[in-house]
Amino acid sequence: MLAKLLNTILRITEPDEEVPRYPPFAKGLPAIPAIKILESQDELIKKIKHYLGVTDQEYQGRVYPLIFNYARFVHLLPASEKHHHRGAGGLFRHGLEVGFEAVYKSHGVLYGMDENPGRRKQLTPRWRLAIFIAGMLHDLGKPVTDVEIKSEDGAHTCNIVGDDIETWARKRKIQRYYLSWRVNRNGDHEIVSPTLINKVITPEVQEYLNEYGPAIYKEMLLTIAGTSHNSKMYSLVMDADYLSVEKDLKNNCIPIDPSIGAPIEWFILDAMRQQIKKGAWTDNAKGAVVWRLKEGTFILWNEAAEDISRLITKSNIPGIPKHPDTLADILIDRQLAVPYRLNPQTVRRYWNIKPGSMDRPLRVLKLADPMNVYTDALPLIVDGHVIHIETETDGQSDAVAQDGEAAVTPTNHDSANSTDADRANPESEPDIPSGGVVEIETSIKAQPATPPSAPTNHSQPSAASPAPNAEDNSKANNPAETQAARQWLASQHAAGALLMQSLDPISAEYFQIQPNGRVLMLHQNIAAALDQKPINIITTIDAAGMIEVDPRKPMVKVTELGGVKGVLLNKETSRYLTVLIQNAETPPVPPTPPQIIATHPGTNRPTPSHGQPQGAHTAQRNANHEIEQLIQTIKAFELPLAVDQTDDSLIVDMVLLRGYIEEQQLFEMKQLLRYAFDRPDISIDNTNKKFIVKK
């Protein structure tokens, strides 16, 4: 009474909102209609429809009922208690992400190769739909095995095997429901998931998938159960699951008690993604906010921070600082940005870079991982370098060196003593030696794709290809080791013969020794020199187990190091090849690797003078041959991409086609465009991004 009287006298009013208390209590999840859950993921669902390659009628008849039923079943349940996708709606989002990623990757996989083209055309969309379903439903058992769902008073428990959450809540007039996590639940959902598919998959879809036999449906069920370890579908779904989990843990670090508030860096990253996605931030050009050099990805921070603050203010998000330095410090503290370290005593938040296309240096913030803000492809790497400033300018630790101020001219060199972690992450920050100021390549330095015009002595490793260890120079010209290496290659049958054939005519120019001793094989250059397809080179080497692949992405065979794409050979293969490369005799005339001459359609190509290497023209002829094979593959419906058709044309999505060509290393896109320009039966719709082939 006394407190109320004092409040009345002093005109102190109690706030309408509830005062938070610790420990916090759960507020439950709203029993909203499933249609609202679908609407919250509308953008991702549109992408799924696109990459499934279905018509509007097929989407409404087959795909939409699947997604709607899945939303009804999992509702707003999180995917895990304390790990990935742990917020409301996390399980629904995770299922869609895995389904989407699996379908996207499936465009590089061929199914039904033992079938005739007509039947393969019918099977391909069924495989794609089954892959999507397997990805979306891989955690379908979690609502049964992982959580217990109750009403607020605990009087009612949802038996989700019977009624779904929405129906259960409506029957009992429940507004919010509450979760408790079961103990010892790890892995149980995989056993249960296949038994629940009738909750999601409609009879029409089951009939559609089984129309040409049970193989597709059976593999889908085994993948959902997690038992089809050797199948293509299982591999696609597991890779997609890994990508979804990794992306969520990086980008959406939601606290376990979100009622306290989301972390500030979450809103900063979200604003950055918005600016990039809508094209407000351009890259690698005059006036651009984003620059990607070989040292990493950088943001012109003063301009970026202004945009970030404006977006956050517009979204009415309280408690977010506005000063650029404060925002930068938050990202650095969360290890989302990397500070510049001149030496152990000098650490600055900003970097100074000089892009090749700019006349002045830029003060920028370096991102730890650009995939935190890029949801699609990263910008290309452009010419430029980091400027290392030995002394502070004007007393400011983050000042950019202006004209007339002392700045150290950067010097490029390789670091043979860099750690394995640095080699694995091309954008990792280098250690700067305290004895001097030098610029260190943070990406793995690769040999140039074209050899020097003057003869090179291959008895000594070049600066661009450091030897695996300090003893290699003493091993040069060792006949015993050379003989042992040749004998080992001879024992590797087709792959060994291919490597020996590659070494002989071109010496060591297309084999780049990395700082960790591995050898990067420039398979595309070798294929052009040997008049073979790049995919055949990869297949032969991979069949012998010579490729070192990322165990998380076993289907990816091509690696990019220092802006150069090639096949990274394993330790044993690299060791023997290194012996042959370093012991190779100097060739009388160093060959010139094939160059693809980009000429405008309709112009005459230059005629080589007497004695000029013919590699460029061989590569051009090979490209035309590869393109013609691609056209025939499209016409035979053998392309591992969705092919639509009208009465007189076959249509392929240009985005998917570009990704396939680049992944398979077939040829350059500009060669395809030039080839299409000269062909009346081929056209490109740039507005709708379609590649059209007349029947």
C-alpha positions in Angstrom: 0.0 0.0 0.0 2.8 2.4 0.9 4.5 1.7 -2.4 1.4 2.4 -4.4 0.8 5.6 -2.4 4.3 6.9 -3.1 3.9 6.1 -6.8 0.7 8.1 -6.8 2.2 11.0 -5.0 5.3 11.1 -7.1 3.3 10.3 -10.3 5.5 7.3 -11.0 3.7 5.0 -13.5 4.5 1.3 -13.8 5.5 0.3 -17.4 3.0 -1.6 -19.4 5.5 -4.2 -20.5 6.6 -7.1 -18.4 9.8 -6.7 -16.5 12.3 -9.4 -17.6 13.5 -11.8 -14.9 16.3 -14.3 -14.6 16.3 -17.1 -15.3 14.0 -16.4 -18.2 11.0 -18.5 -18.9 9.9 -19.9 -22.2 7.2 -18.0 -24.0 6.1 -20.8 -26.3 5.5 -20.9 -30.0 2.3 -19.6 -31.6 -0.1 -22.1 -33.1 -0.3 -20.2 -36.4 -1.7 -21.6 -39.7 0.9 -23.5 -41.8 0.3 -21.2 -44.8 1.9 -18.3 -42.8 5.0 -20.5 -42.3 5.2 -21.1 -46.1 4.9 -17.3 -46.7 7.9 -16.7 -44.4 10.1 -18.7 -46.8 8.6 -17.5 -50.1 12.0 -16.5 -51.6 13.6 -19.9 -51.0 10.6 -21.8 -52.2 10.7 -19.8 -55.5 14.3 -20.9 -56.0 13.3 -24.5 -55.4 10.6 -24.3 -58.0 13.1 -22.8 -60.5 15.8 -25.5 -60.1 13.3 -28.3 -60.1 12.4 -27.1 -63.6 8.7 -27.6 -63.2 5.8 -25.7 -64.8 3.3 -23.8 -62.7 0.8 -26.6 -63.1 3.3 -29.2 -62.0 4.4 -27.1 -59.1 0.8 -26.6 -57.8 -0.1 -30.3 -58.4 3.1 -32.0 -57.0 5.6 -29.7 -55.3 3.4 -27.2 -53.4 1.4 -30.0 -51.5 4.7 -31.5 -50.4 6.0 -28.3 -48.9 2.7 -27.4 -47.4 2.3 -30.8 -45.7 5.9 -30.6 -44.4 5.1 -27.2 -42.9 2.0 -28.6 -41.2 4.0 -31.5 -39.7 7.1 -29.6 -38.4 5.4 -26.3 -37.9 7.7 -23.9 -36.0 9.8 -26.5 -34.3 13.6 -25.8 -34.2 16.0 -28.2 -35.9 18.1 -28.7 -32.7 18.2 -27.6 -29.1 21.6 -25.8 -29.0 23.2 -26.3 -32.5 22.1 -25.3 -36.0 18.7 -23.8 -36.9 17.8 -23.7 -33.2 15.3 -20.8 -33.5 11.5 -21.0 -34.2 10.9 -22.4 -37.7 14.4 -23.7 -37.9 13.4 -27.3 -38.9 11.2 -26.1 -41.7 13.9 -23.8 -43.0 16.7 -26.4 -42.7 14.6 -29.0 -44.6 14.0 -26.5 -47.5 17.7 -25.5 -47.6 18.9 -29.1 -47.8 16.3 -29.9 -50.5 17.3 -26.9 -52.5 21.1 -27.4 -52.2 20.7 -31.1 -53.2 18.6 -30.3 -56.2 21.0 -27.5 -57.3 23.9 -29.9 -57.1 22.0 -32.6 -58.9 22.2 -30.6 -62.1 25.8 -31.8 -62.5 24.9 -35.5 -62.1 23.7 -37.8 -64.8 21.0 -40.4 -64.1 19.7 -43.3 -66.1 22.8 -43.5 -68.4 21.9 -47.1 -69.3 18.5 -45.9 -70.6 17.6 -44.6 -74.1 17.2 -40.8 -74.4 13.4 -40.8 -74.5 13.2 -42.8 -71.2 16.0 -40.8 -69.6 14.1 -37.6 -70.4 11.1 -39.0 -68.3 13.3 -40.2 -65.5 15.4 -37.1 -64.9 12.6 -34.9 -63.5 11.5 -37.8 -61.2 15.1 -38.2 -59.9 15.2 -34.4 -59.2 11.9 -34.4 -57.3 13.0 -37.5 -55.3 16.3 -35.8 -54.4 14.4 -32.7 -53.2 12.1 -34.8 -51.1 14.9 -36.8 -49.6 16.7 -33.6 -48.7 13.7 -31.9 -47.2 12.6 -34.9 -45.2 16.0 -36.2 -44.0 15.1 -34.9 -40.4 11.4 -35.7 -40.6 11.5 -37.9 -37.5 12.8 -35.2 -35.2 9.3 -34.0 -34.1 8.6 -37.5 -32.9 12.0 -38.5 -31.4 13.5 -35.2 -30.2 10.8 -33.1 -28.6 7.7 -33.3 -26.5 5.0 -30.8 -27.4 2.6 -29.6 -24.6 0.0 -27.0 -23.9 0.8 -24.1 -21.5 -0.8 -25.8 -18.5 0.8 -29.2 -19.4 -2.6 -30.8 -19.6 -2.4 -31.7 -23.3 0.4 -33.4 -25.2 0.5 -33.5 -29.0 0.8 -37.0 -30.4 2.2 -35.8 -33.7 1.9 -39.2 -35.3 -1.8 -38.6 -35.1 -2.8 -35.0 -35.5 -0.3 -32.4 -36.7 0.5 -29.4 -34.5 -2.0 -27.0 -36.2 -4.9 -29.5 -36.0 -4.1 -30.5 -32.4 -4.0 -26.9 -31.3 -7.2 -25.9 -33.1 -9.2 -28.8 -31.6 -8.1 -27.8 -28.1 -8.2 -24.0 -28.7 -4.5 -23.8 -27.8 -2.9 -20.4 -28.7 0.8 -21.3 -27.9 2.6 -24.6 -27.4 5.7 -25.4 -25.4 8.6 -27.8 -26.0 10.8 -30.0 -23.8 13.8 -31.8 -25.3 14.1 -35.6 -24.9 17.3 -37.0 -23.5 19.5 -39.6 -25.4 17.8 -38.8 -28.7 20.9 -38.6 -31.0 20.3 -40.3 -34.3 16.9 -41.8 -33.4 15.1 -39.6 -35.9 16.8 -41.4 -38.9 15.1 -44.7 -37.9 11.7 -43.0 -37.6 11.8 -40.6 -40.6 10.9 -43.2 -43.4 7.9 -44.3 -41.4 6.4 -40.8 -41.5 6.6 -40.0 -45.2 2.9 -40.5 -45.8 2.4 -37.4 -43.6 4.0 -35.4 -46.4 4.2 -37.3 -49.7 0.8 -37.4 -51.5 -0.5 -40.5 -53.4 -0.1 -38.6 -56.7 3.7 -38.0 -56.0 4.2 -41.6 -55.0 2.6 -42.8 -58.2 4.6 -40.3 -60.2 7.9 -41.5 -58.7 7.1 -45.2 -59.2 5.8 -44.8 -62.7 8.9 -46.2 -64.3 9.8 -48.7 -61.6 10.6 -48.7 -57.9 14.3 -47.7 -58.2 13.9 -44.0 -57.6 11.4 -44.3 -54.8 13.6 -47.0 -53.1 16.7 -44.9 -53.2 14.8 -41.9 -51.8 13.6 -44.0 -48.8 17.1 -45.4 -48.2 18.5 -41.8 -48.3 15.9 -40.5 -45.8 16.8 -43.4 -43.5 20.5 -42.6 -43.9 21.4 -46.1 -45.1 22.2 -45.6 -48.8 25.8 -44.5 -48.2 27.1 -45.4 -51.7 24.4 -43.8 -53.8 24.5 -40.5 -55.7 21.4 -39.3 -54.0 22.7 -39.9 -50.5 25.9 -38.0 -51.3 24.0 -35.0 -52.6 21.8 -34.9 -49.6 24.7 -35.2 -47.1 26.7 -32.5 -48.8 23.6 -30.3 -48.8 23.0 -31.0 -45.1 26.6 -30.0 -44.3 26.3 -26.8 -46.3 23.0 -25.8 -44.6 24.4 -26.4 -41.1 27.6 -24.6 -41.8 25.9 -21.6 -43.3 23.5 -21.3 -40.4 26.2 -21.5 -37.8 28.1 -18.8 -39.5 25.4 -16.4 -40.5 22.6 -16.8 -37.9 24.3 -17.0 -34.5 21.0 -16.8 -32.6 21.4 -16.9 -28.8 19.8 -19.8 -27.0 17.5 -17.3 -25.3 16.4 -15.0 -28.1 14.1 -13.0 -25.8 17.2 -11.2 -24.6 18.0 -10.0 -28.1 19.9 -11.1 -31.2 23.6 -10.2 -31.3 24.5 -6.9 -33.0 26.7 -8.6 -35.6 23.7 -10.5 -36.9 22.0 -7.2 -37.9 25.2 -5.8 -39.4 25.7 -8.9 -41.6 22.0 -8.9 -42.6 22.3 -5.3 -43.8 25.4 -6.1 -45.8 23.7 -9.0 -47.5 20.7 -6.8 -48.4 23.0 -4.2 -50.0 24.9 -6.8 -52.0 21.8 -8.7 -53.1 19.9 -5.7 -54.4 23.0 -4.4 -56.2 23.5 -1.3 -54.1 27.1 -2.3 -53.5 29.0 -2.9 -56.6 32.4 -4.7 -56.7 35.8 -4.3 -58.4 35.1 -1.0 -60.2 35.4 2.7 -59.7 33.0 3.7 -57.0 32.6 0.1 -55.8 32.2 -0.7 -52.1 33.5 -4.3 -52.4 37.0 -5.2 -53.6 38.3 -8.8 -53.9 42.1 -9.1 -54.4 44.2 -12.2 -54.0 44.8 -11.2 -50.3 41.1 -11.4 -49.5 37.7 -9.5 -49.8 37.6 -5.9 -48.6 34.8 -3.4 -47.9 35.2 0.3 -48.3 34.0 0.8 -44.7 33.1 4.4 -44.2 30.6 4.3 -47.1 29.4 0.8 -46.1 28.9 1.7 -42.4 26.7 4.6 -43.5 24.5 2.3 -45.5 24.4 -0.3 -42.7 23.4 2.3 -40.1 20.6 3.7 -42.4 19.1 0.2 -43.0 19.2 -0.7 -39.3 17.6 2.6 -38.3 14.9 2.1 -41.0 14.2 -1.4 -39.5 13.6 0.2 -36.0 16.2 -2.0 -34.4 17.3 -0.4 -31.1 20.7 -0.5 -29.4 22.9 -0.6 -32.5 25.9 1.8 -32.6 26.3 4.0 -35.6 30.0 5.0 -35.7 31.9 3.1 -38.4 34.8 2.3 -36.1 32.5 0.8 -33.5 30.7 -1.3 -36.1 34.1 -2.5 -37.4 35.3 -3.4 -33.9 32.2 -5.5 -33.4 32.9 -7.6 -36.5 36.6 -7.9 -35.5 35.7 -9.0 -32.0 33.4 -11.6 -33.4 36.1 -12.8 -35.8 33.9 -11.8 -38.8 36.6 -9.3 -39.9 40.3 -9.4 -39.8 42.5 -6.6 -38.4 45.7 -5.6 -40.1 48.8 -6.6 -38.3 52.0 -4.9 -39.3 53.9 -6.5 -36.4 53.0 -7.9 -33.0 53.0 -4.4 -31.5 51.0 -2.7 -34.3 47.5 -3.8 -34.9 45.0 -1.7 -36.9 41.4 -2.2 -37.7 41.7 -1.1 -41.3 43.8 -2.2 -44.3 45.1 0.0 -47.1 44.8 -1.5 -50.6 45.6 -0.3 -54.1 43.4 -1.9 -56.8 45.1 -1.9 -60.2 42.2 0.1 -61.7 42.4 2.9 -59.1 44.8 5.8 -58.9 44.8 6.1 -55.2 44.8 3.8 -52.2 41.6 2.8 -50.3 41.1 2.3 -46.6 39.0 -0.8 -46.2 37.9 -3.5 -43.7 38.9 -7.1 -44.5 36.2 -9.8 -44.2 37.2 -13.0 -42.5 34.9 -15.0 -44.8 33.1 -13.3 -47.7 30.5 -16.1 -47.7 29.1 -14.5 -44.6 27.6 -11.8 -46.8 27.5 -13.4 -50.2 24.7 -15.9 -50.7 25.6 -16.6 -54.3 28.9 -16.5 -56.3 31.8 -14.4 -55.0 33.2 -11.5 -57.1 36.1 -12.2 -59.3 39.7 -11.6 -58.0 41.2 -8.5 -59.6 44.7 -7.1 -59.8 45.9 -5.1 -56.8 47.9 -5.3 -53.7 48.0 -4.4 -50.0 50.0 -1.3 -49.1 52.1 -1.8 -45.9 52.7 1.4 -44.0 55.7 1.2 -41.7 55.0 4.3 -39.6 51.8 5.9 -38.3 50.5 8.9 -40.2 49.2 12.0 -38.4 49.1 10.0 -35.2 46.2 8.0 -36.5 46.6 4.2 -36.4 44.1 3.8 -39.3 45.1 6.7 -41.5 45.6 6.1 -45.2 49.0 7.2 -46.5 48.5 10.3 -48.6 50.6 11.8 -51.3 54.0 12.8 -50.0 53.8 10.6 -46.8 56.2 7.7 -46.3 54.9 4.4 -47.4 56.8 1.2 -48.0 56.6 -0.2 -51.5 55.3 -3.7 -51.4 57.4 -6.6 -52.5 55.9 -9.9 -53.6 57.4 -13.1 -52.5 56.4 -16.6 -51.6 56.4 -17.8 -48.0 57.6 -21.4 -48.0 57.2 -21.6 -44.2 53.5 -20.7 -44.1 51.3 -23.0 -42.0 49.0 -25.6 -43.3 46.0 -23.6 -42.0 47.2 -20.6 -44.1 47.5 -22.8 -47.2 44.0 -24.2 -46.7 42.5 -20.7 -46.4 43.7 -18.5 -49.2 42.3 -15.4 -47.4 43.9 -16.1 -44.1 45.9 -13.2 -42.7 49.7 -13.6 -43.0 52.2 -13.2 -40.3 54.3 -10.1 -41.0 58.0 -10.6 -40.0 59.1 -7.9 -37.5 62.5 -7.5 -39.2 61.1 -5.6 -42.2 57.9 -4.6 -44.0 57.1 -6.9 -46.9 54.0 -8.0 -48.7 53.2 -11.7 -48.4 51.0 -13.6 -50.8 48.1 -14.9 -48.7 46.8 -17.1 -51.4 48.9 -20.1 -52.5 51.2 -18.8 -55.1 50.8 -20.6 -58.4 53.1 -20.7 -61.4 51.8 -18.6 -64.3 49.6 -20.4 -66.8 52.0 -19.5 -69.5 55.7 -20.2 -69.3 58.4 -17.5 -69.7 59.5 -16.8 -73.2 63.1 -17.6 -72.4 64.2 -21.2 -71.6 63.9 -22.2 -68.0 66.3 -24.4 -66.2 64.1 -27.0 -64.6 66.9 -28.6 -62.6 66.2 -26.0 -59.9 62.7 -25.2 -58.6 61.5 -21.8 -59.7 60.5 -19.1 -57.2 56.9 -19.6 -58.2 57.1 -23.3 -57.4 59.0 -23.7 -54.2 60.3 -27.1 -53.4 58.5 -29.2 -50.8 61.4 -29.1 -48.4 64.9 -27.7 -48.2 66.6 -30.9 -49.2 65.1 -30.9 -52.7 67.9 -29.0 -54.4 70.4 -31.7 -53.3 68.2 -34.3 -54.8 68.2 -32.8 -58.3 69.6 -35.0 -61.1 69.4 -38.1 -58.9 69.2 -41.0 -61.5 68.1 -43.6 -58.9 65.1 -41.4 -57.7 64.2 -40.6 -61.2 64.1 -44.2 -62.2 62.1 -45.1 -59.1 59.6 -42.4 -59.9 59.2 -43.6 -63.5 58.7 -47.2 -62.4 56.0 -46.1 -60.0 54.2 -44.2 -62.7 54.5 -47.2 -65.0 52.7 -49.3 -62.3 49.8 -46.9 -62.3 48.6 -48.1 -65.8 46.5 -45.5 -67.7 46.9 -42.7 -65.2 50.7 -43.2 -65.0 51.0 -43.3 -68.7 48.9 -40.1 -69.0 51.2 -38.3 -66.5 54.3 -39.4 -68.3 52.9 -38.3 -71.6 52.0 -34.9 -70.0 55.5 -34.5 -68.6 57.4 -35.3 -71.8 56.2 -32.7 -74.4 55.6 -29.8 -72.0 58.3 -30.5 -69.4 57.0 -29.2 -66.0 55.1 -26.1 -67.0 51.6 -27.5 -66.3 52.5 -29.1 -62.9 52.8 -26.5 -60.1 54.5 -27.6 -56.9 52.7 -26.0 -53.9 54.4 -24.9 -50.7 53.1 -28.0 -48.9 54.6 -30.4 -51.5 51.3 -31.1 -53.3 51.3 -30.8 -57.1 48.5 -28.8 -58.9 47.9 -30.3 -62.3 46.5 -27.8 -64.9 44.3 -30.4 -66.5 42.7 -28.0 -69.0 46.0 -26.9 -70.5 47.2 -30.6 -70.6 44.0 -31.6 -72.3 44.5 -29.0 -75.0 48.1 -30.0 -75.5 47.2 -33.7 -75.8 44.1 -33.1 -77.8 41.8 -34.6 -75.1 38.8 -33.6 -73.2 39.4 -32.1 -69.7 36.8 -34.4 -68.2 38.7 -37.4 -69.6 41.9 -36.2 -67.9 40.1 -36.0 -64.6 38.3 -39.3 -65.0 41.6 -41.2 -65.7 43.5 -39.6 -62.8 40.5 -40.0 -60.4 40.1 -43.7 -61.3 43.6 -44.3 -60.0 42.9 -42.5 -56.7 45.4 -39.8 -57.4 43.2 -36.8 -56.7 43.3 -35.2 -53.2 39.7 -34.2 -52.5 37.9 -32.5 -49.6 36.2 -35.3 -47.7 33.2 -33.0 -47.1 32.8 -32.5 -50.9 34.0 -35.8 -52.4 32.4 -35.1 -55.8 34.4 -31.9 -56.4 37.6 -32.7 -58.2 38.8 -29.3 -59.4 40.6 -27.0 -57.0 41.3 -23.3 -57.3 44.6 -22.1 -55.9 45.9 -18.6 -56.4 43.3 -18.0 -59.1 44.4 -21.0 -61.1 42.1 -24.0 -61.5 43.5 -27.5 -61.6 43.5 -31.0 -60.1 45.3 -31.3 -56.8 47.2 -34.6 -56.7 47.6 -36.6 -53.5 50.8 -36.9 -51.4 52.3 -40.0 -53.0 51.6 -38.9 -56.6 53.0 -35.5 -55.9 56.2 -36.9 -54.4 57.1 -38.9 -57.5 56.1 -36.2 -59.9 58.2 -33.6 -58.0 61.2 -35.8 -58.5 60.6 -36.0 -62.2 59.8 -32.3 -62.5 62.9 -31.2 -60.6 65.2 -33.7 -62.4 63.9 -32.9 -65.9 66.5 -31.7 -68.4 66.2 -28.3 -69.9 64.2 -28.5 -73.1 65.9 -27.0 -76.2 62.8 -24.7 -76.9 60.2 -24.2 -74.2 56.7 -24.9 -75.5 54.0 -22.2 -75.3 50.9 -23.4 -73.6 47.7 -23.2 -75.6 45.9 -19.8 -75.4 42.3 -19.4 -76.4 42.2 -16.3 -78.7 39.0 -14.3 -78.0 38.0 -12.7 -81.3 34.9 -10.8 -82.0 32.3 -12.9 -83.9 32.7 -12.4 -87.6 36.3 -11.0 -87.5 39.2 -12.8 -89.1 41.4 -14.6 -86.6 45.1 -13.8 -86.9 47.2 -16.2 -89.0 50.2 -17.4 -87.1 53.6 -16.7 -88.6 56.0 -19.4 -89.6 57.2 -21.3 -86.5 54.5 -19.9 -84.2 53.0 -22.5 -81.8 49.7 -23.9 -82.9 48.4 -24.5 -79.4 45.9 -21.6 -79.5 44.3 -22.8 -82.7 44.2 -26.4 -81.5 42.4 -25.1 -78.4 39.9 -23.2 -80.5 39.2 -26.2 -82.7 38.8 -28.3 -79.5 36.4 -25.8 -78.1 34.2 -25.9 -81.2 34.2 -29.6 -81.1 33.2 -29.6 -77.4 30.5 -27.1 -78.1 29.0 -29.2 -80.9 29.1 -32.2 -78.6 27.2 -30.1 -76.0 24.6 -29.2 -78.6 24.1 -32.8 -79.5 23.8 -33.7 -75.8 21.1 -31.2 -75.3 19.2 -32.5 -78.4 19.5 -36.1 -77.0 18.3 -35.0 -73.6 21.5 -36.3 -72.1 22.5 -33.1 -70.4 22.4 -33.3 -66.6 20.2 -30.2 -66.5 16.6 -29.4 -67.0 15.8 -29.1 -70.7 12.4 -27.5 -71.6 11.0 -27.7 -75.1 8.5 -26.0 -77.3 7.3 -27.2 -80.7 10.5 -26.2 -82.5 13.1 -25.5 -79.8 15.0 -26.9 -76.7 15.6 -24.4 -73.9 18.2 -24.5 -71.1 18.7 -22.1 -68.3 21.9 -20.0 -69.0 22.8 -19.8 -65.3 22.7 -23.6 -64.9 24.5 -24.1 -68.2 27.3 -21.7 -67.3 27.8 -23.5 -63.9 27.9 -26.8 -65.7 30.4 -25.7 -68.3 32.7 -24.1 -65.7 32.5 -27.1 -63.3 33.3 -29.6 -66.1 36.1 -27.2 -67.5 34.8 -27.8 -71.0 35.5 -24.4 -72.6 35.1 -20.7 -71.9 31.7 -19.1 -72.1 32.8 -16.4 -74.5 33.7 -19.3 -77.0 30.1 -20.6 -76.7 28.7 -17.1 -77.3 31.0 -16.7 -80.4 30.0 -20.1 -81.7 26.3 -19.3 -81.2 26.7 -16.1 -83.1 27.7 -18.0 -86.2 25.0 -20.6 -85.9 21.4 -19.9 -87.2 20.0 -22.8 -85.2 21.3 -21.4 -81.8 20.2 -18.3 -80.0 20.6 -16.7 -76.6 17.8 -14.8 -74.8 19.7 -12.4 -72.6 16.6 -11.0 -71.0 15.3 -14.3 -69.7 18.8 -15.9 -69.5 17.9 -18.8 -71.8 20.0 -20.9 -74.2 17.8 -21.9 -77.2 18.6 -24.7 -79.7 16.4 -25.4 -82.7 15.3 -29.0 -83.0 
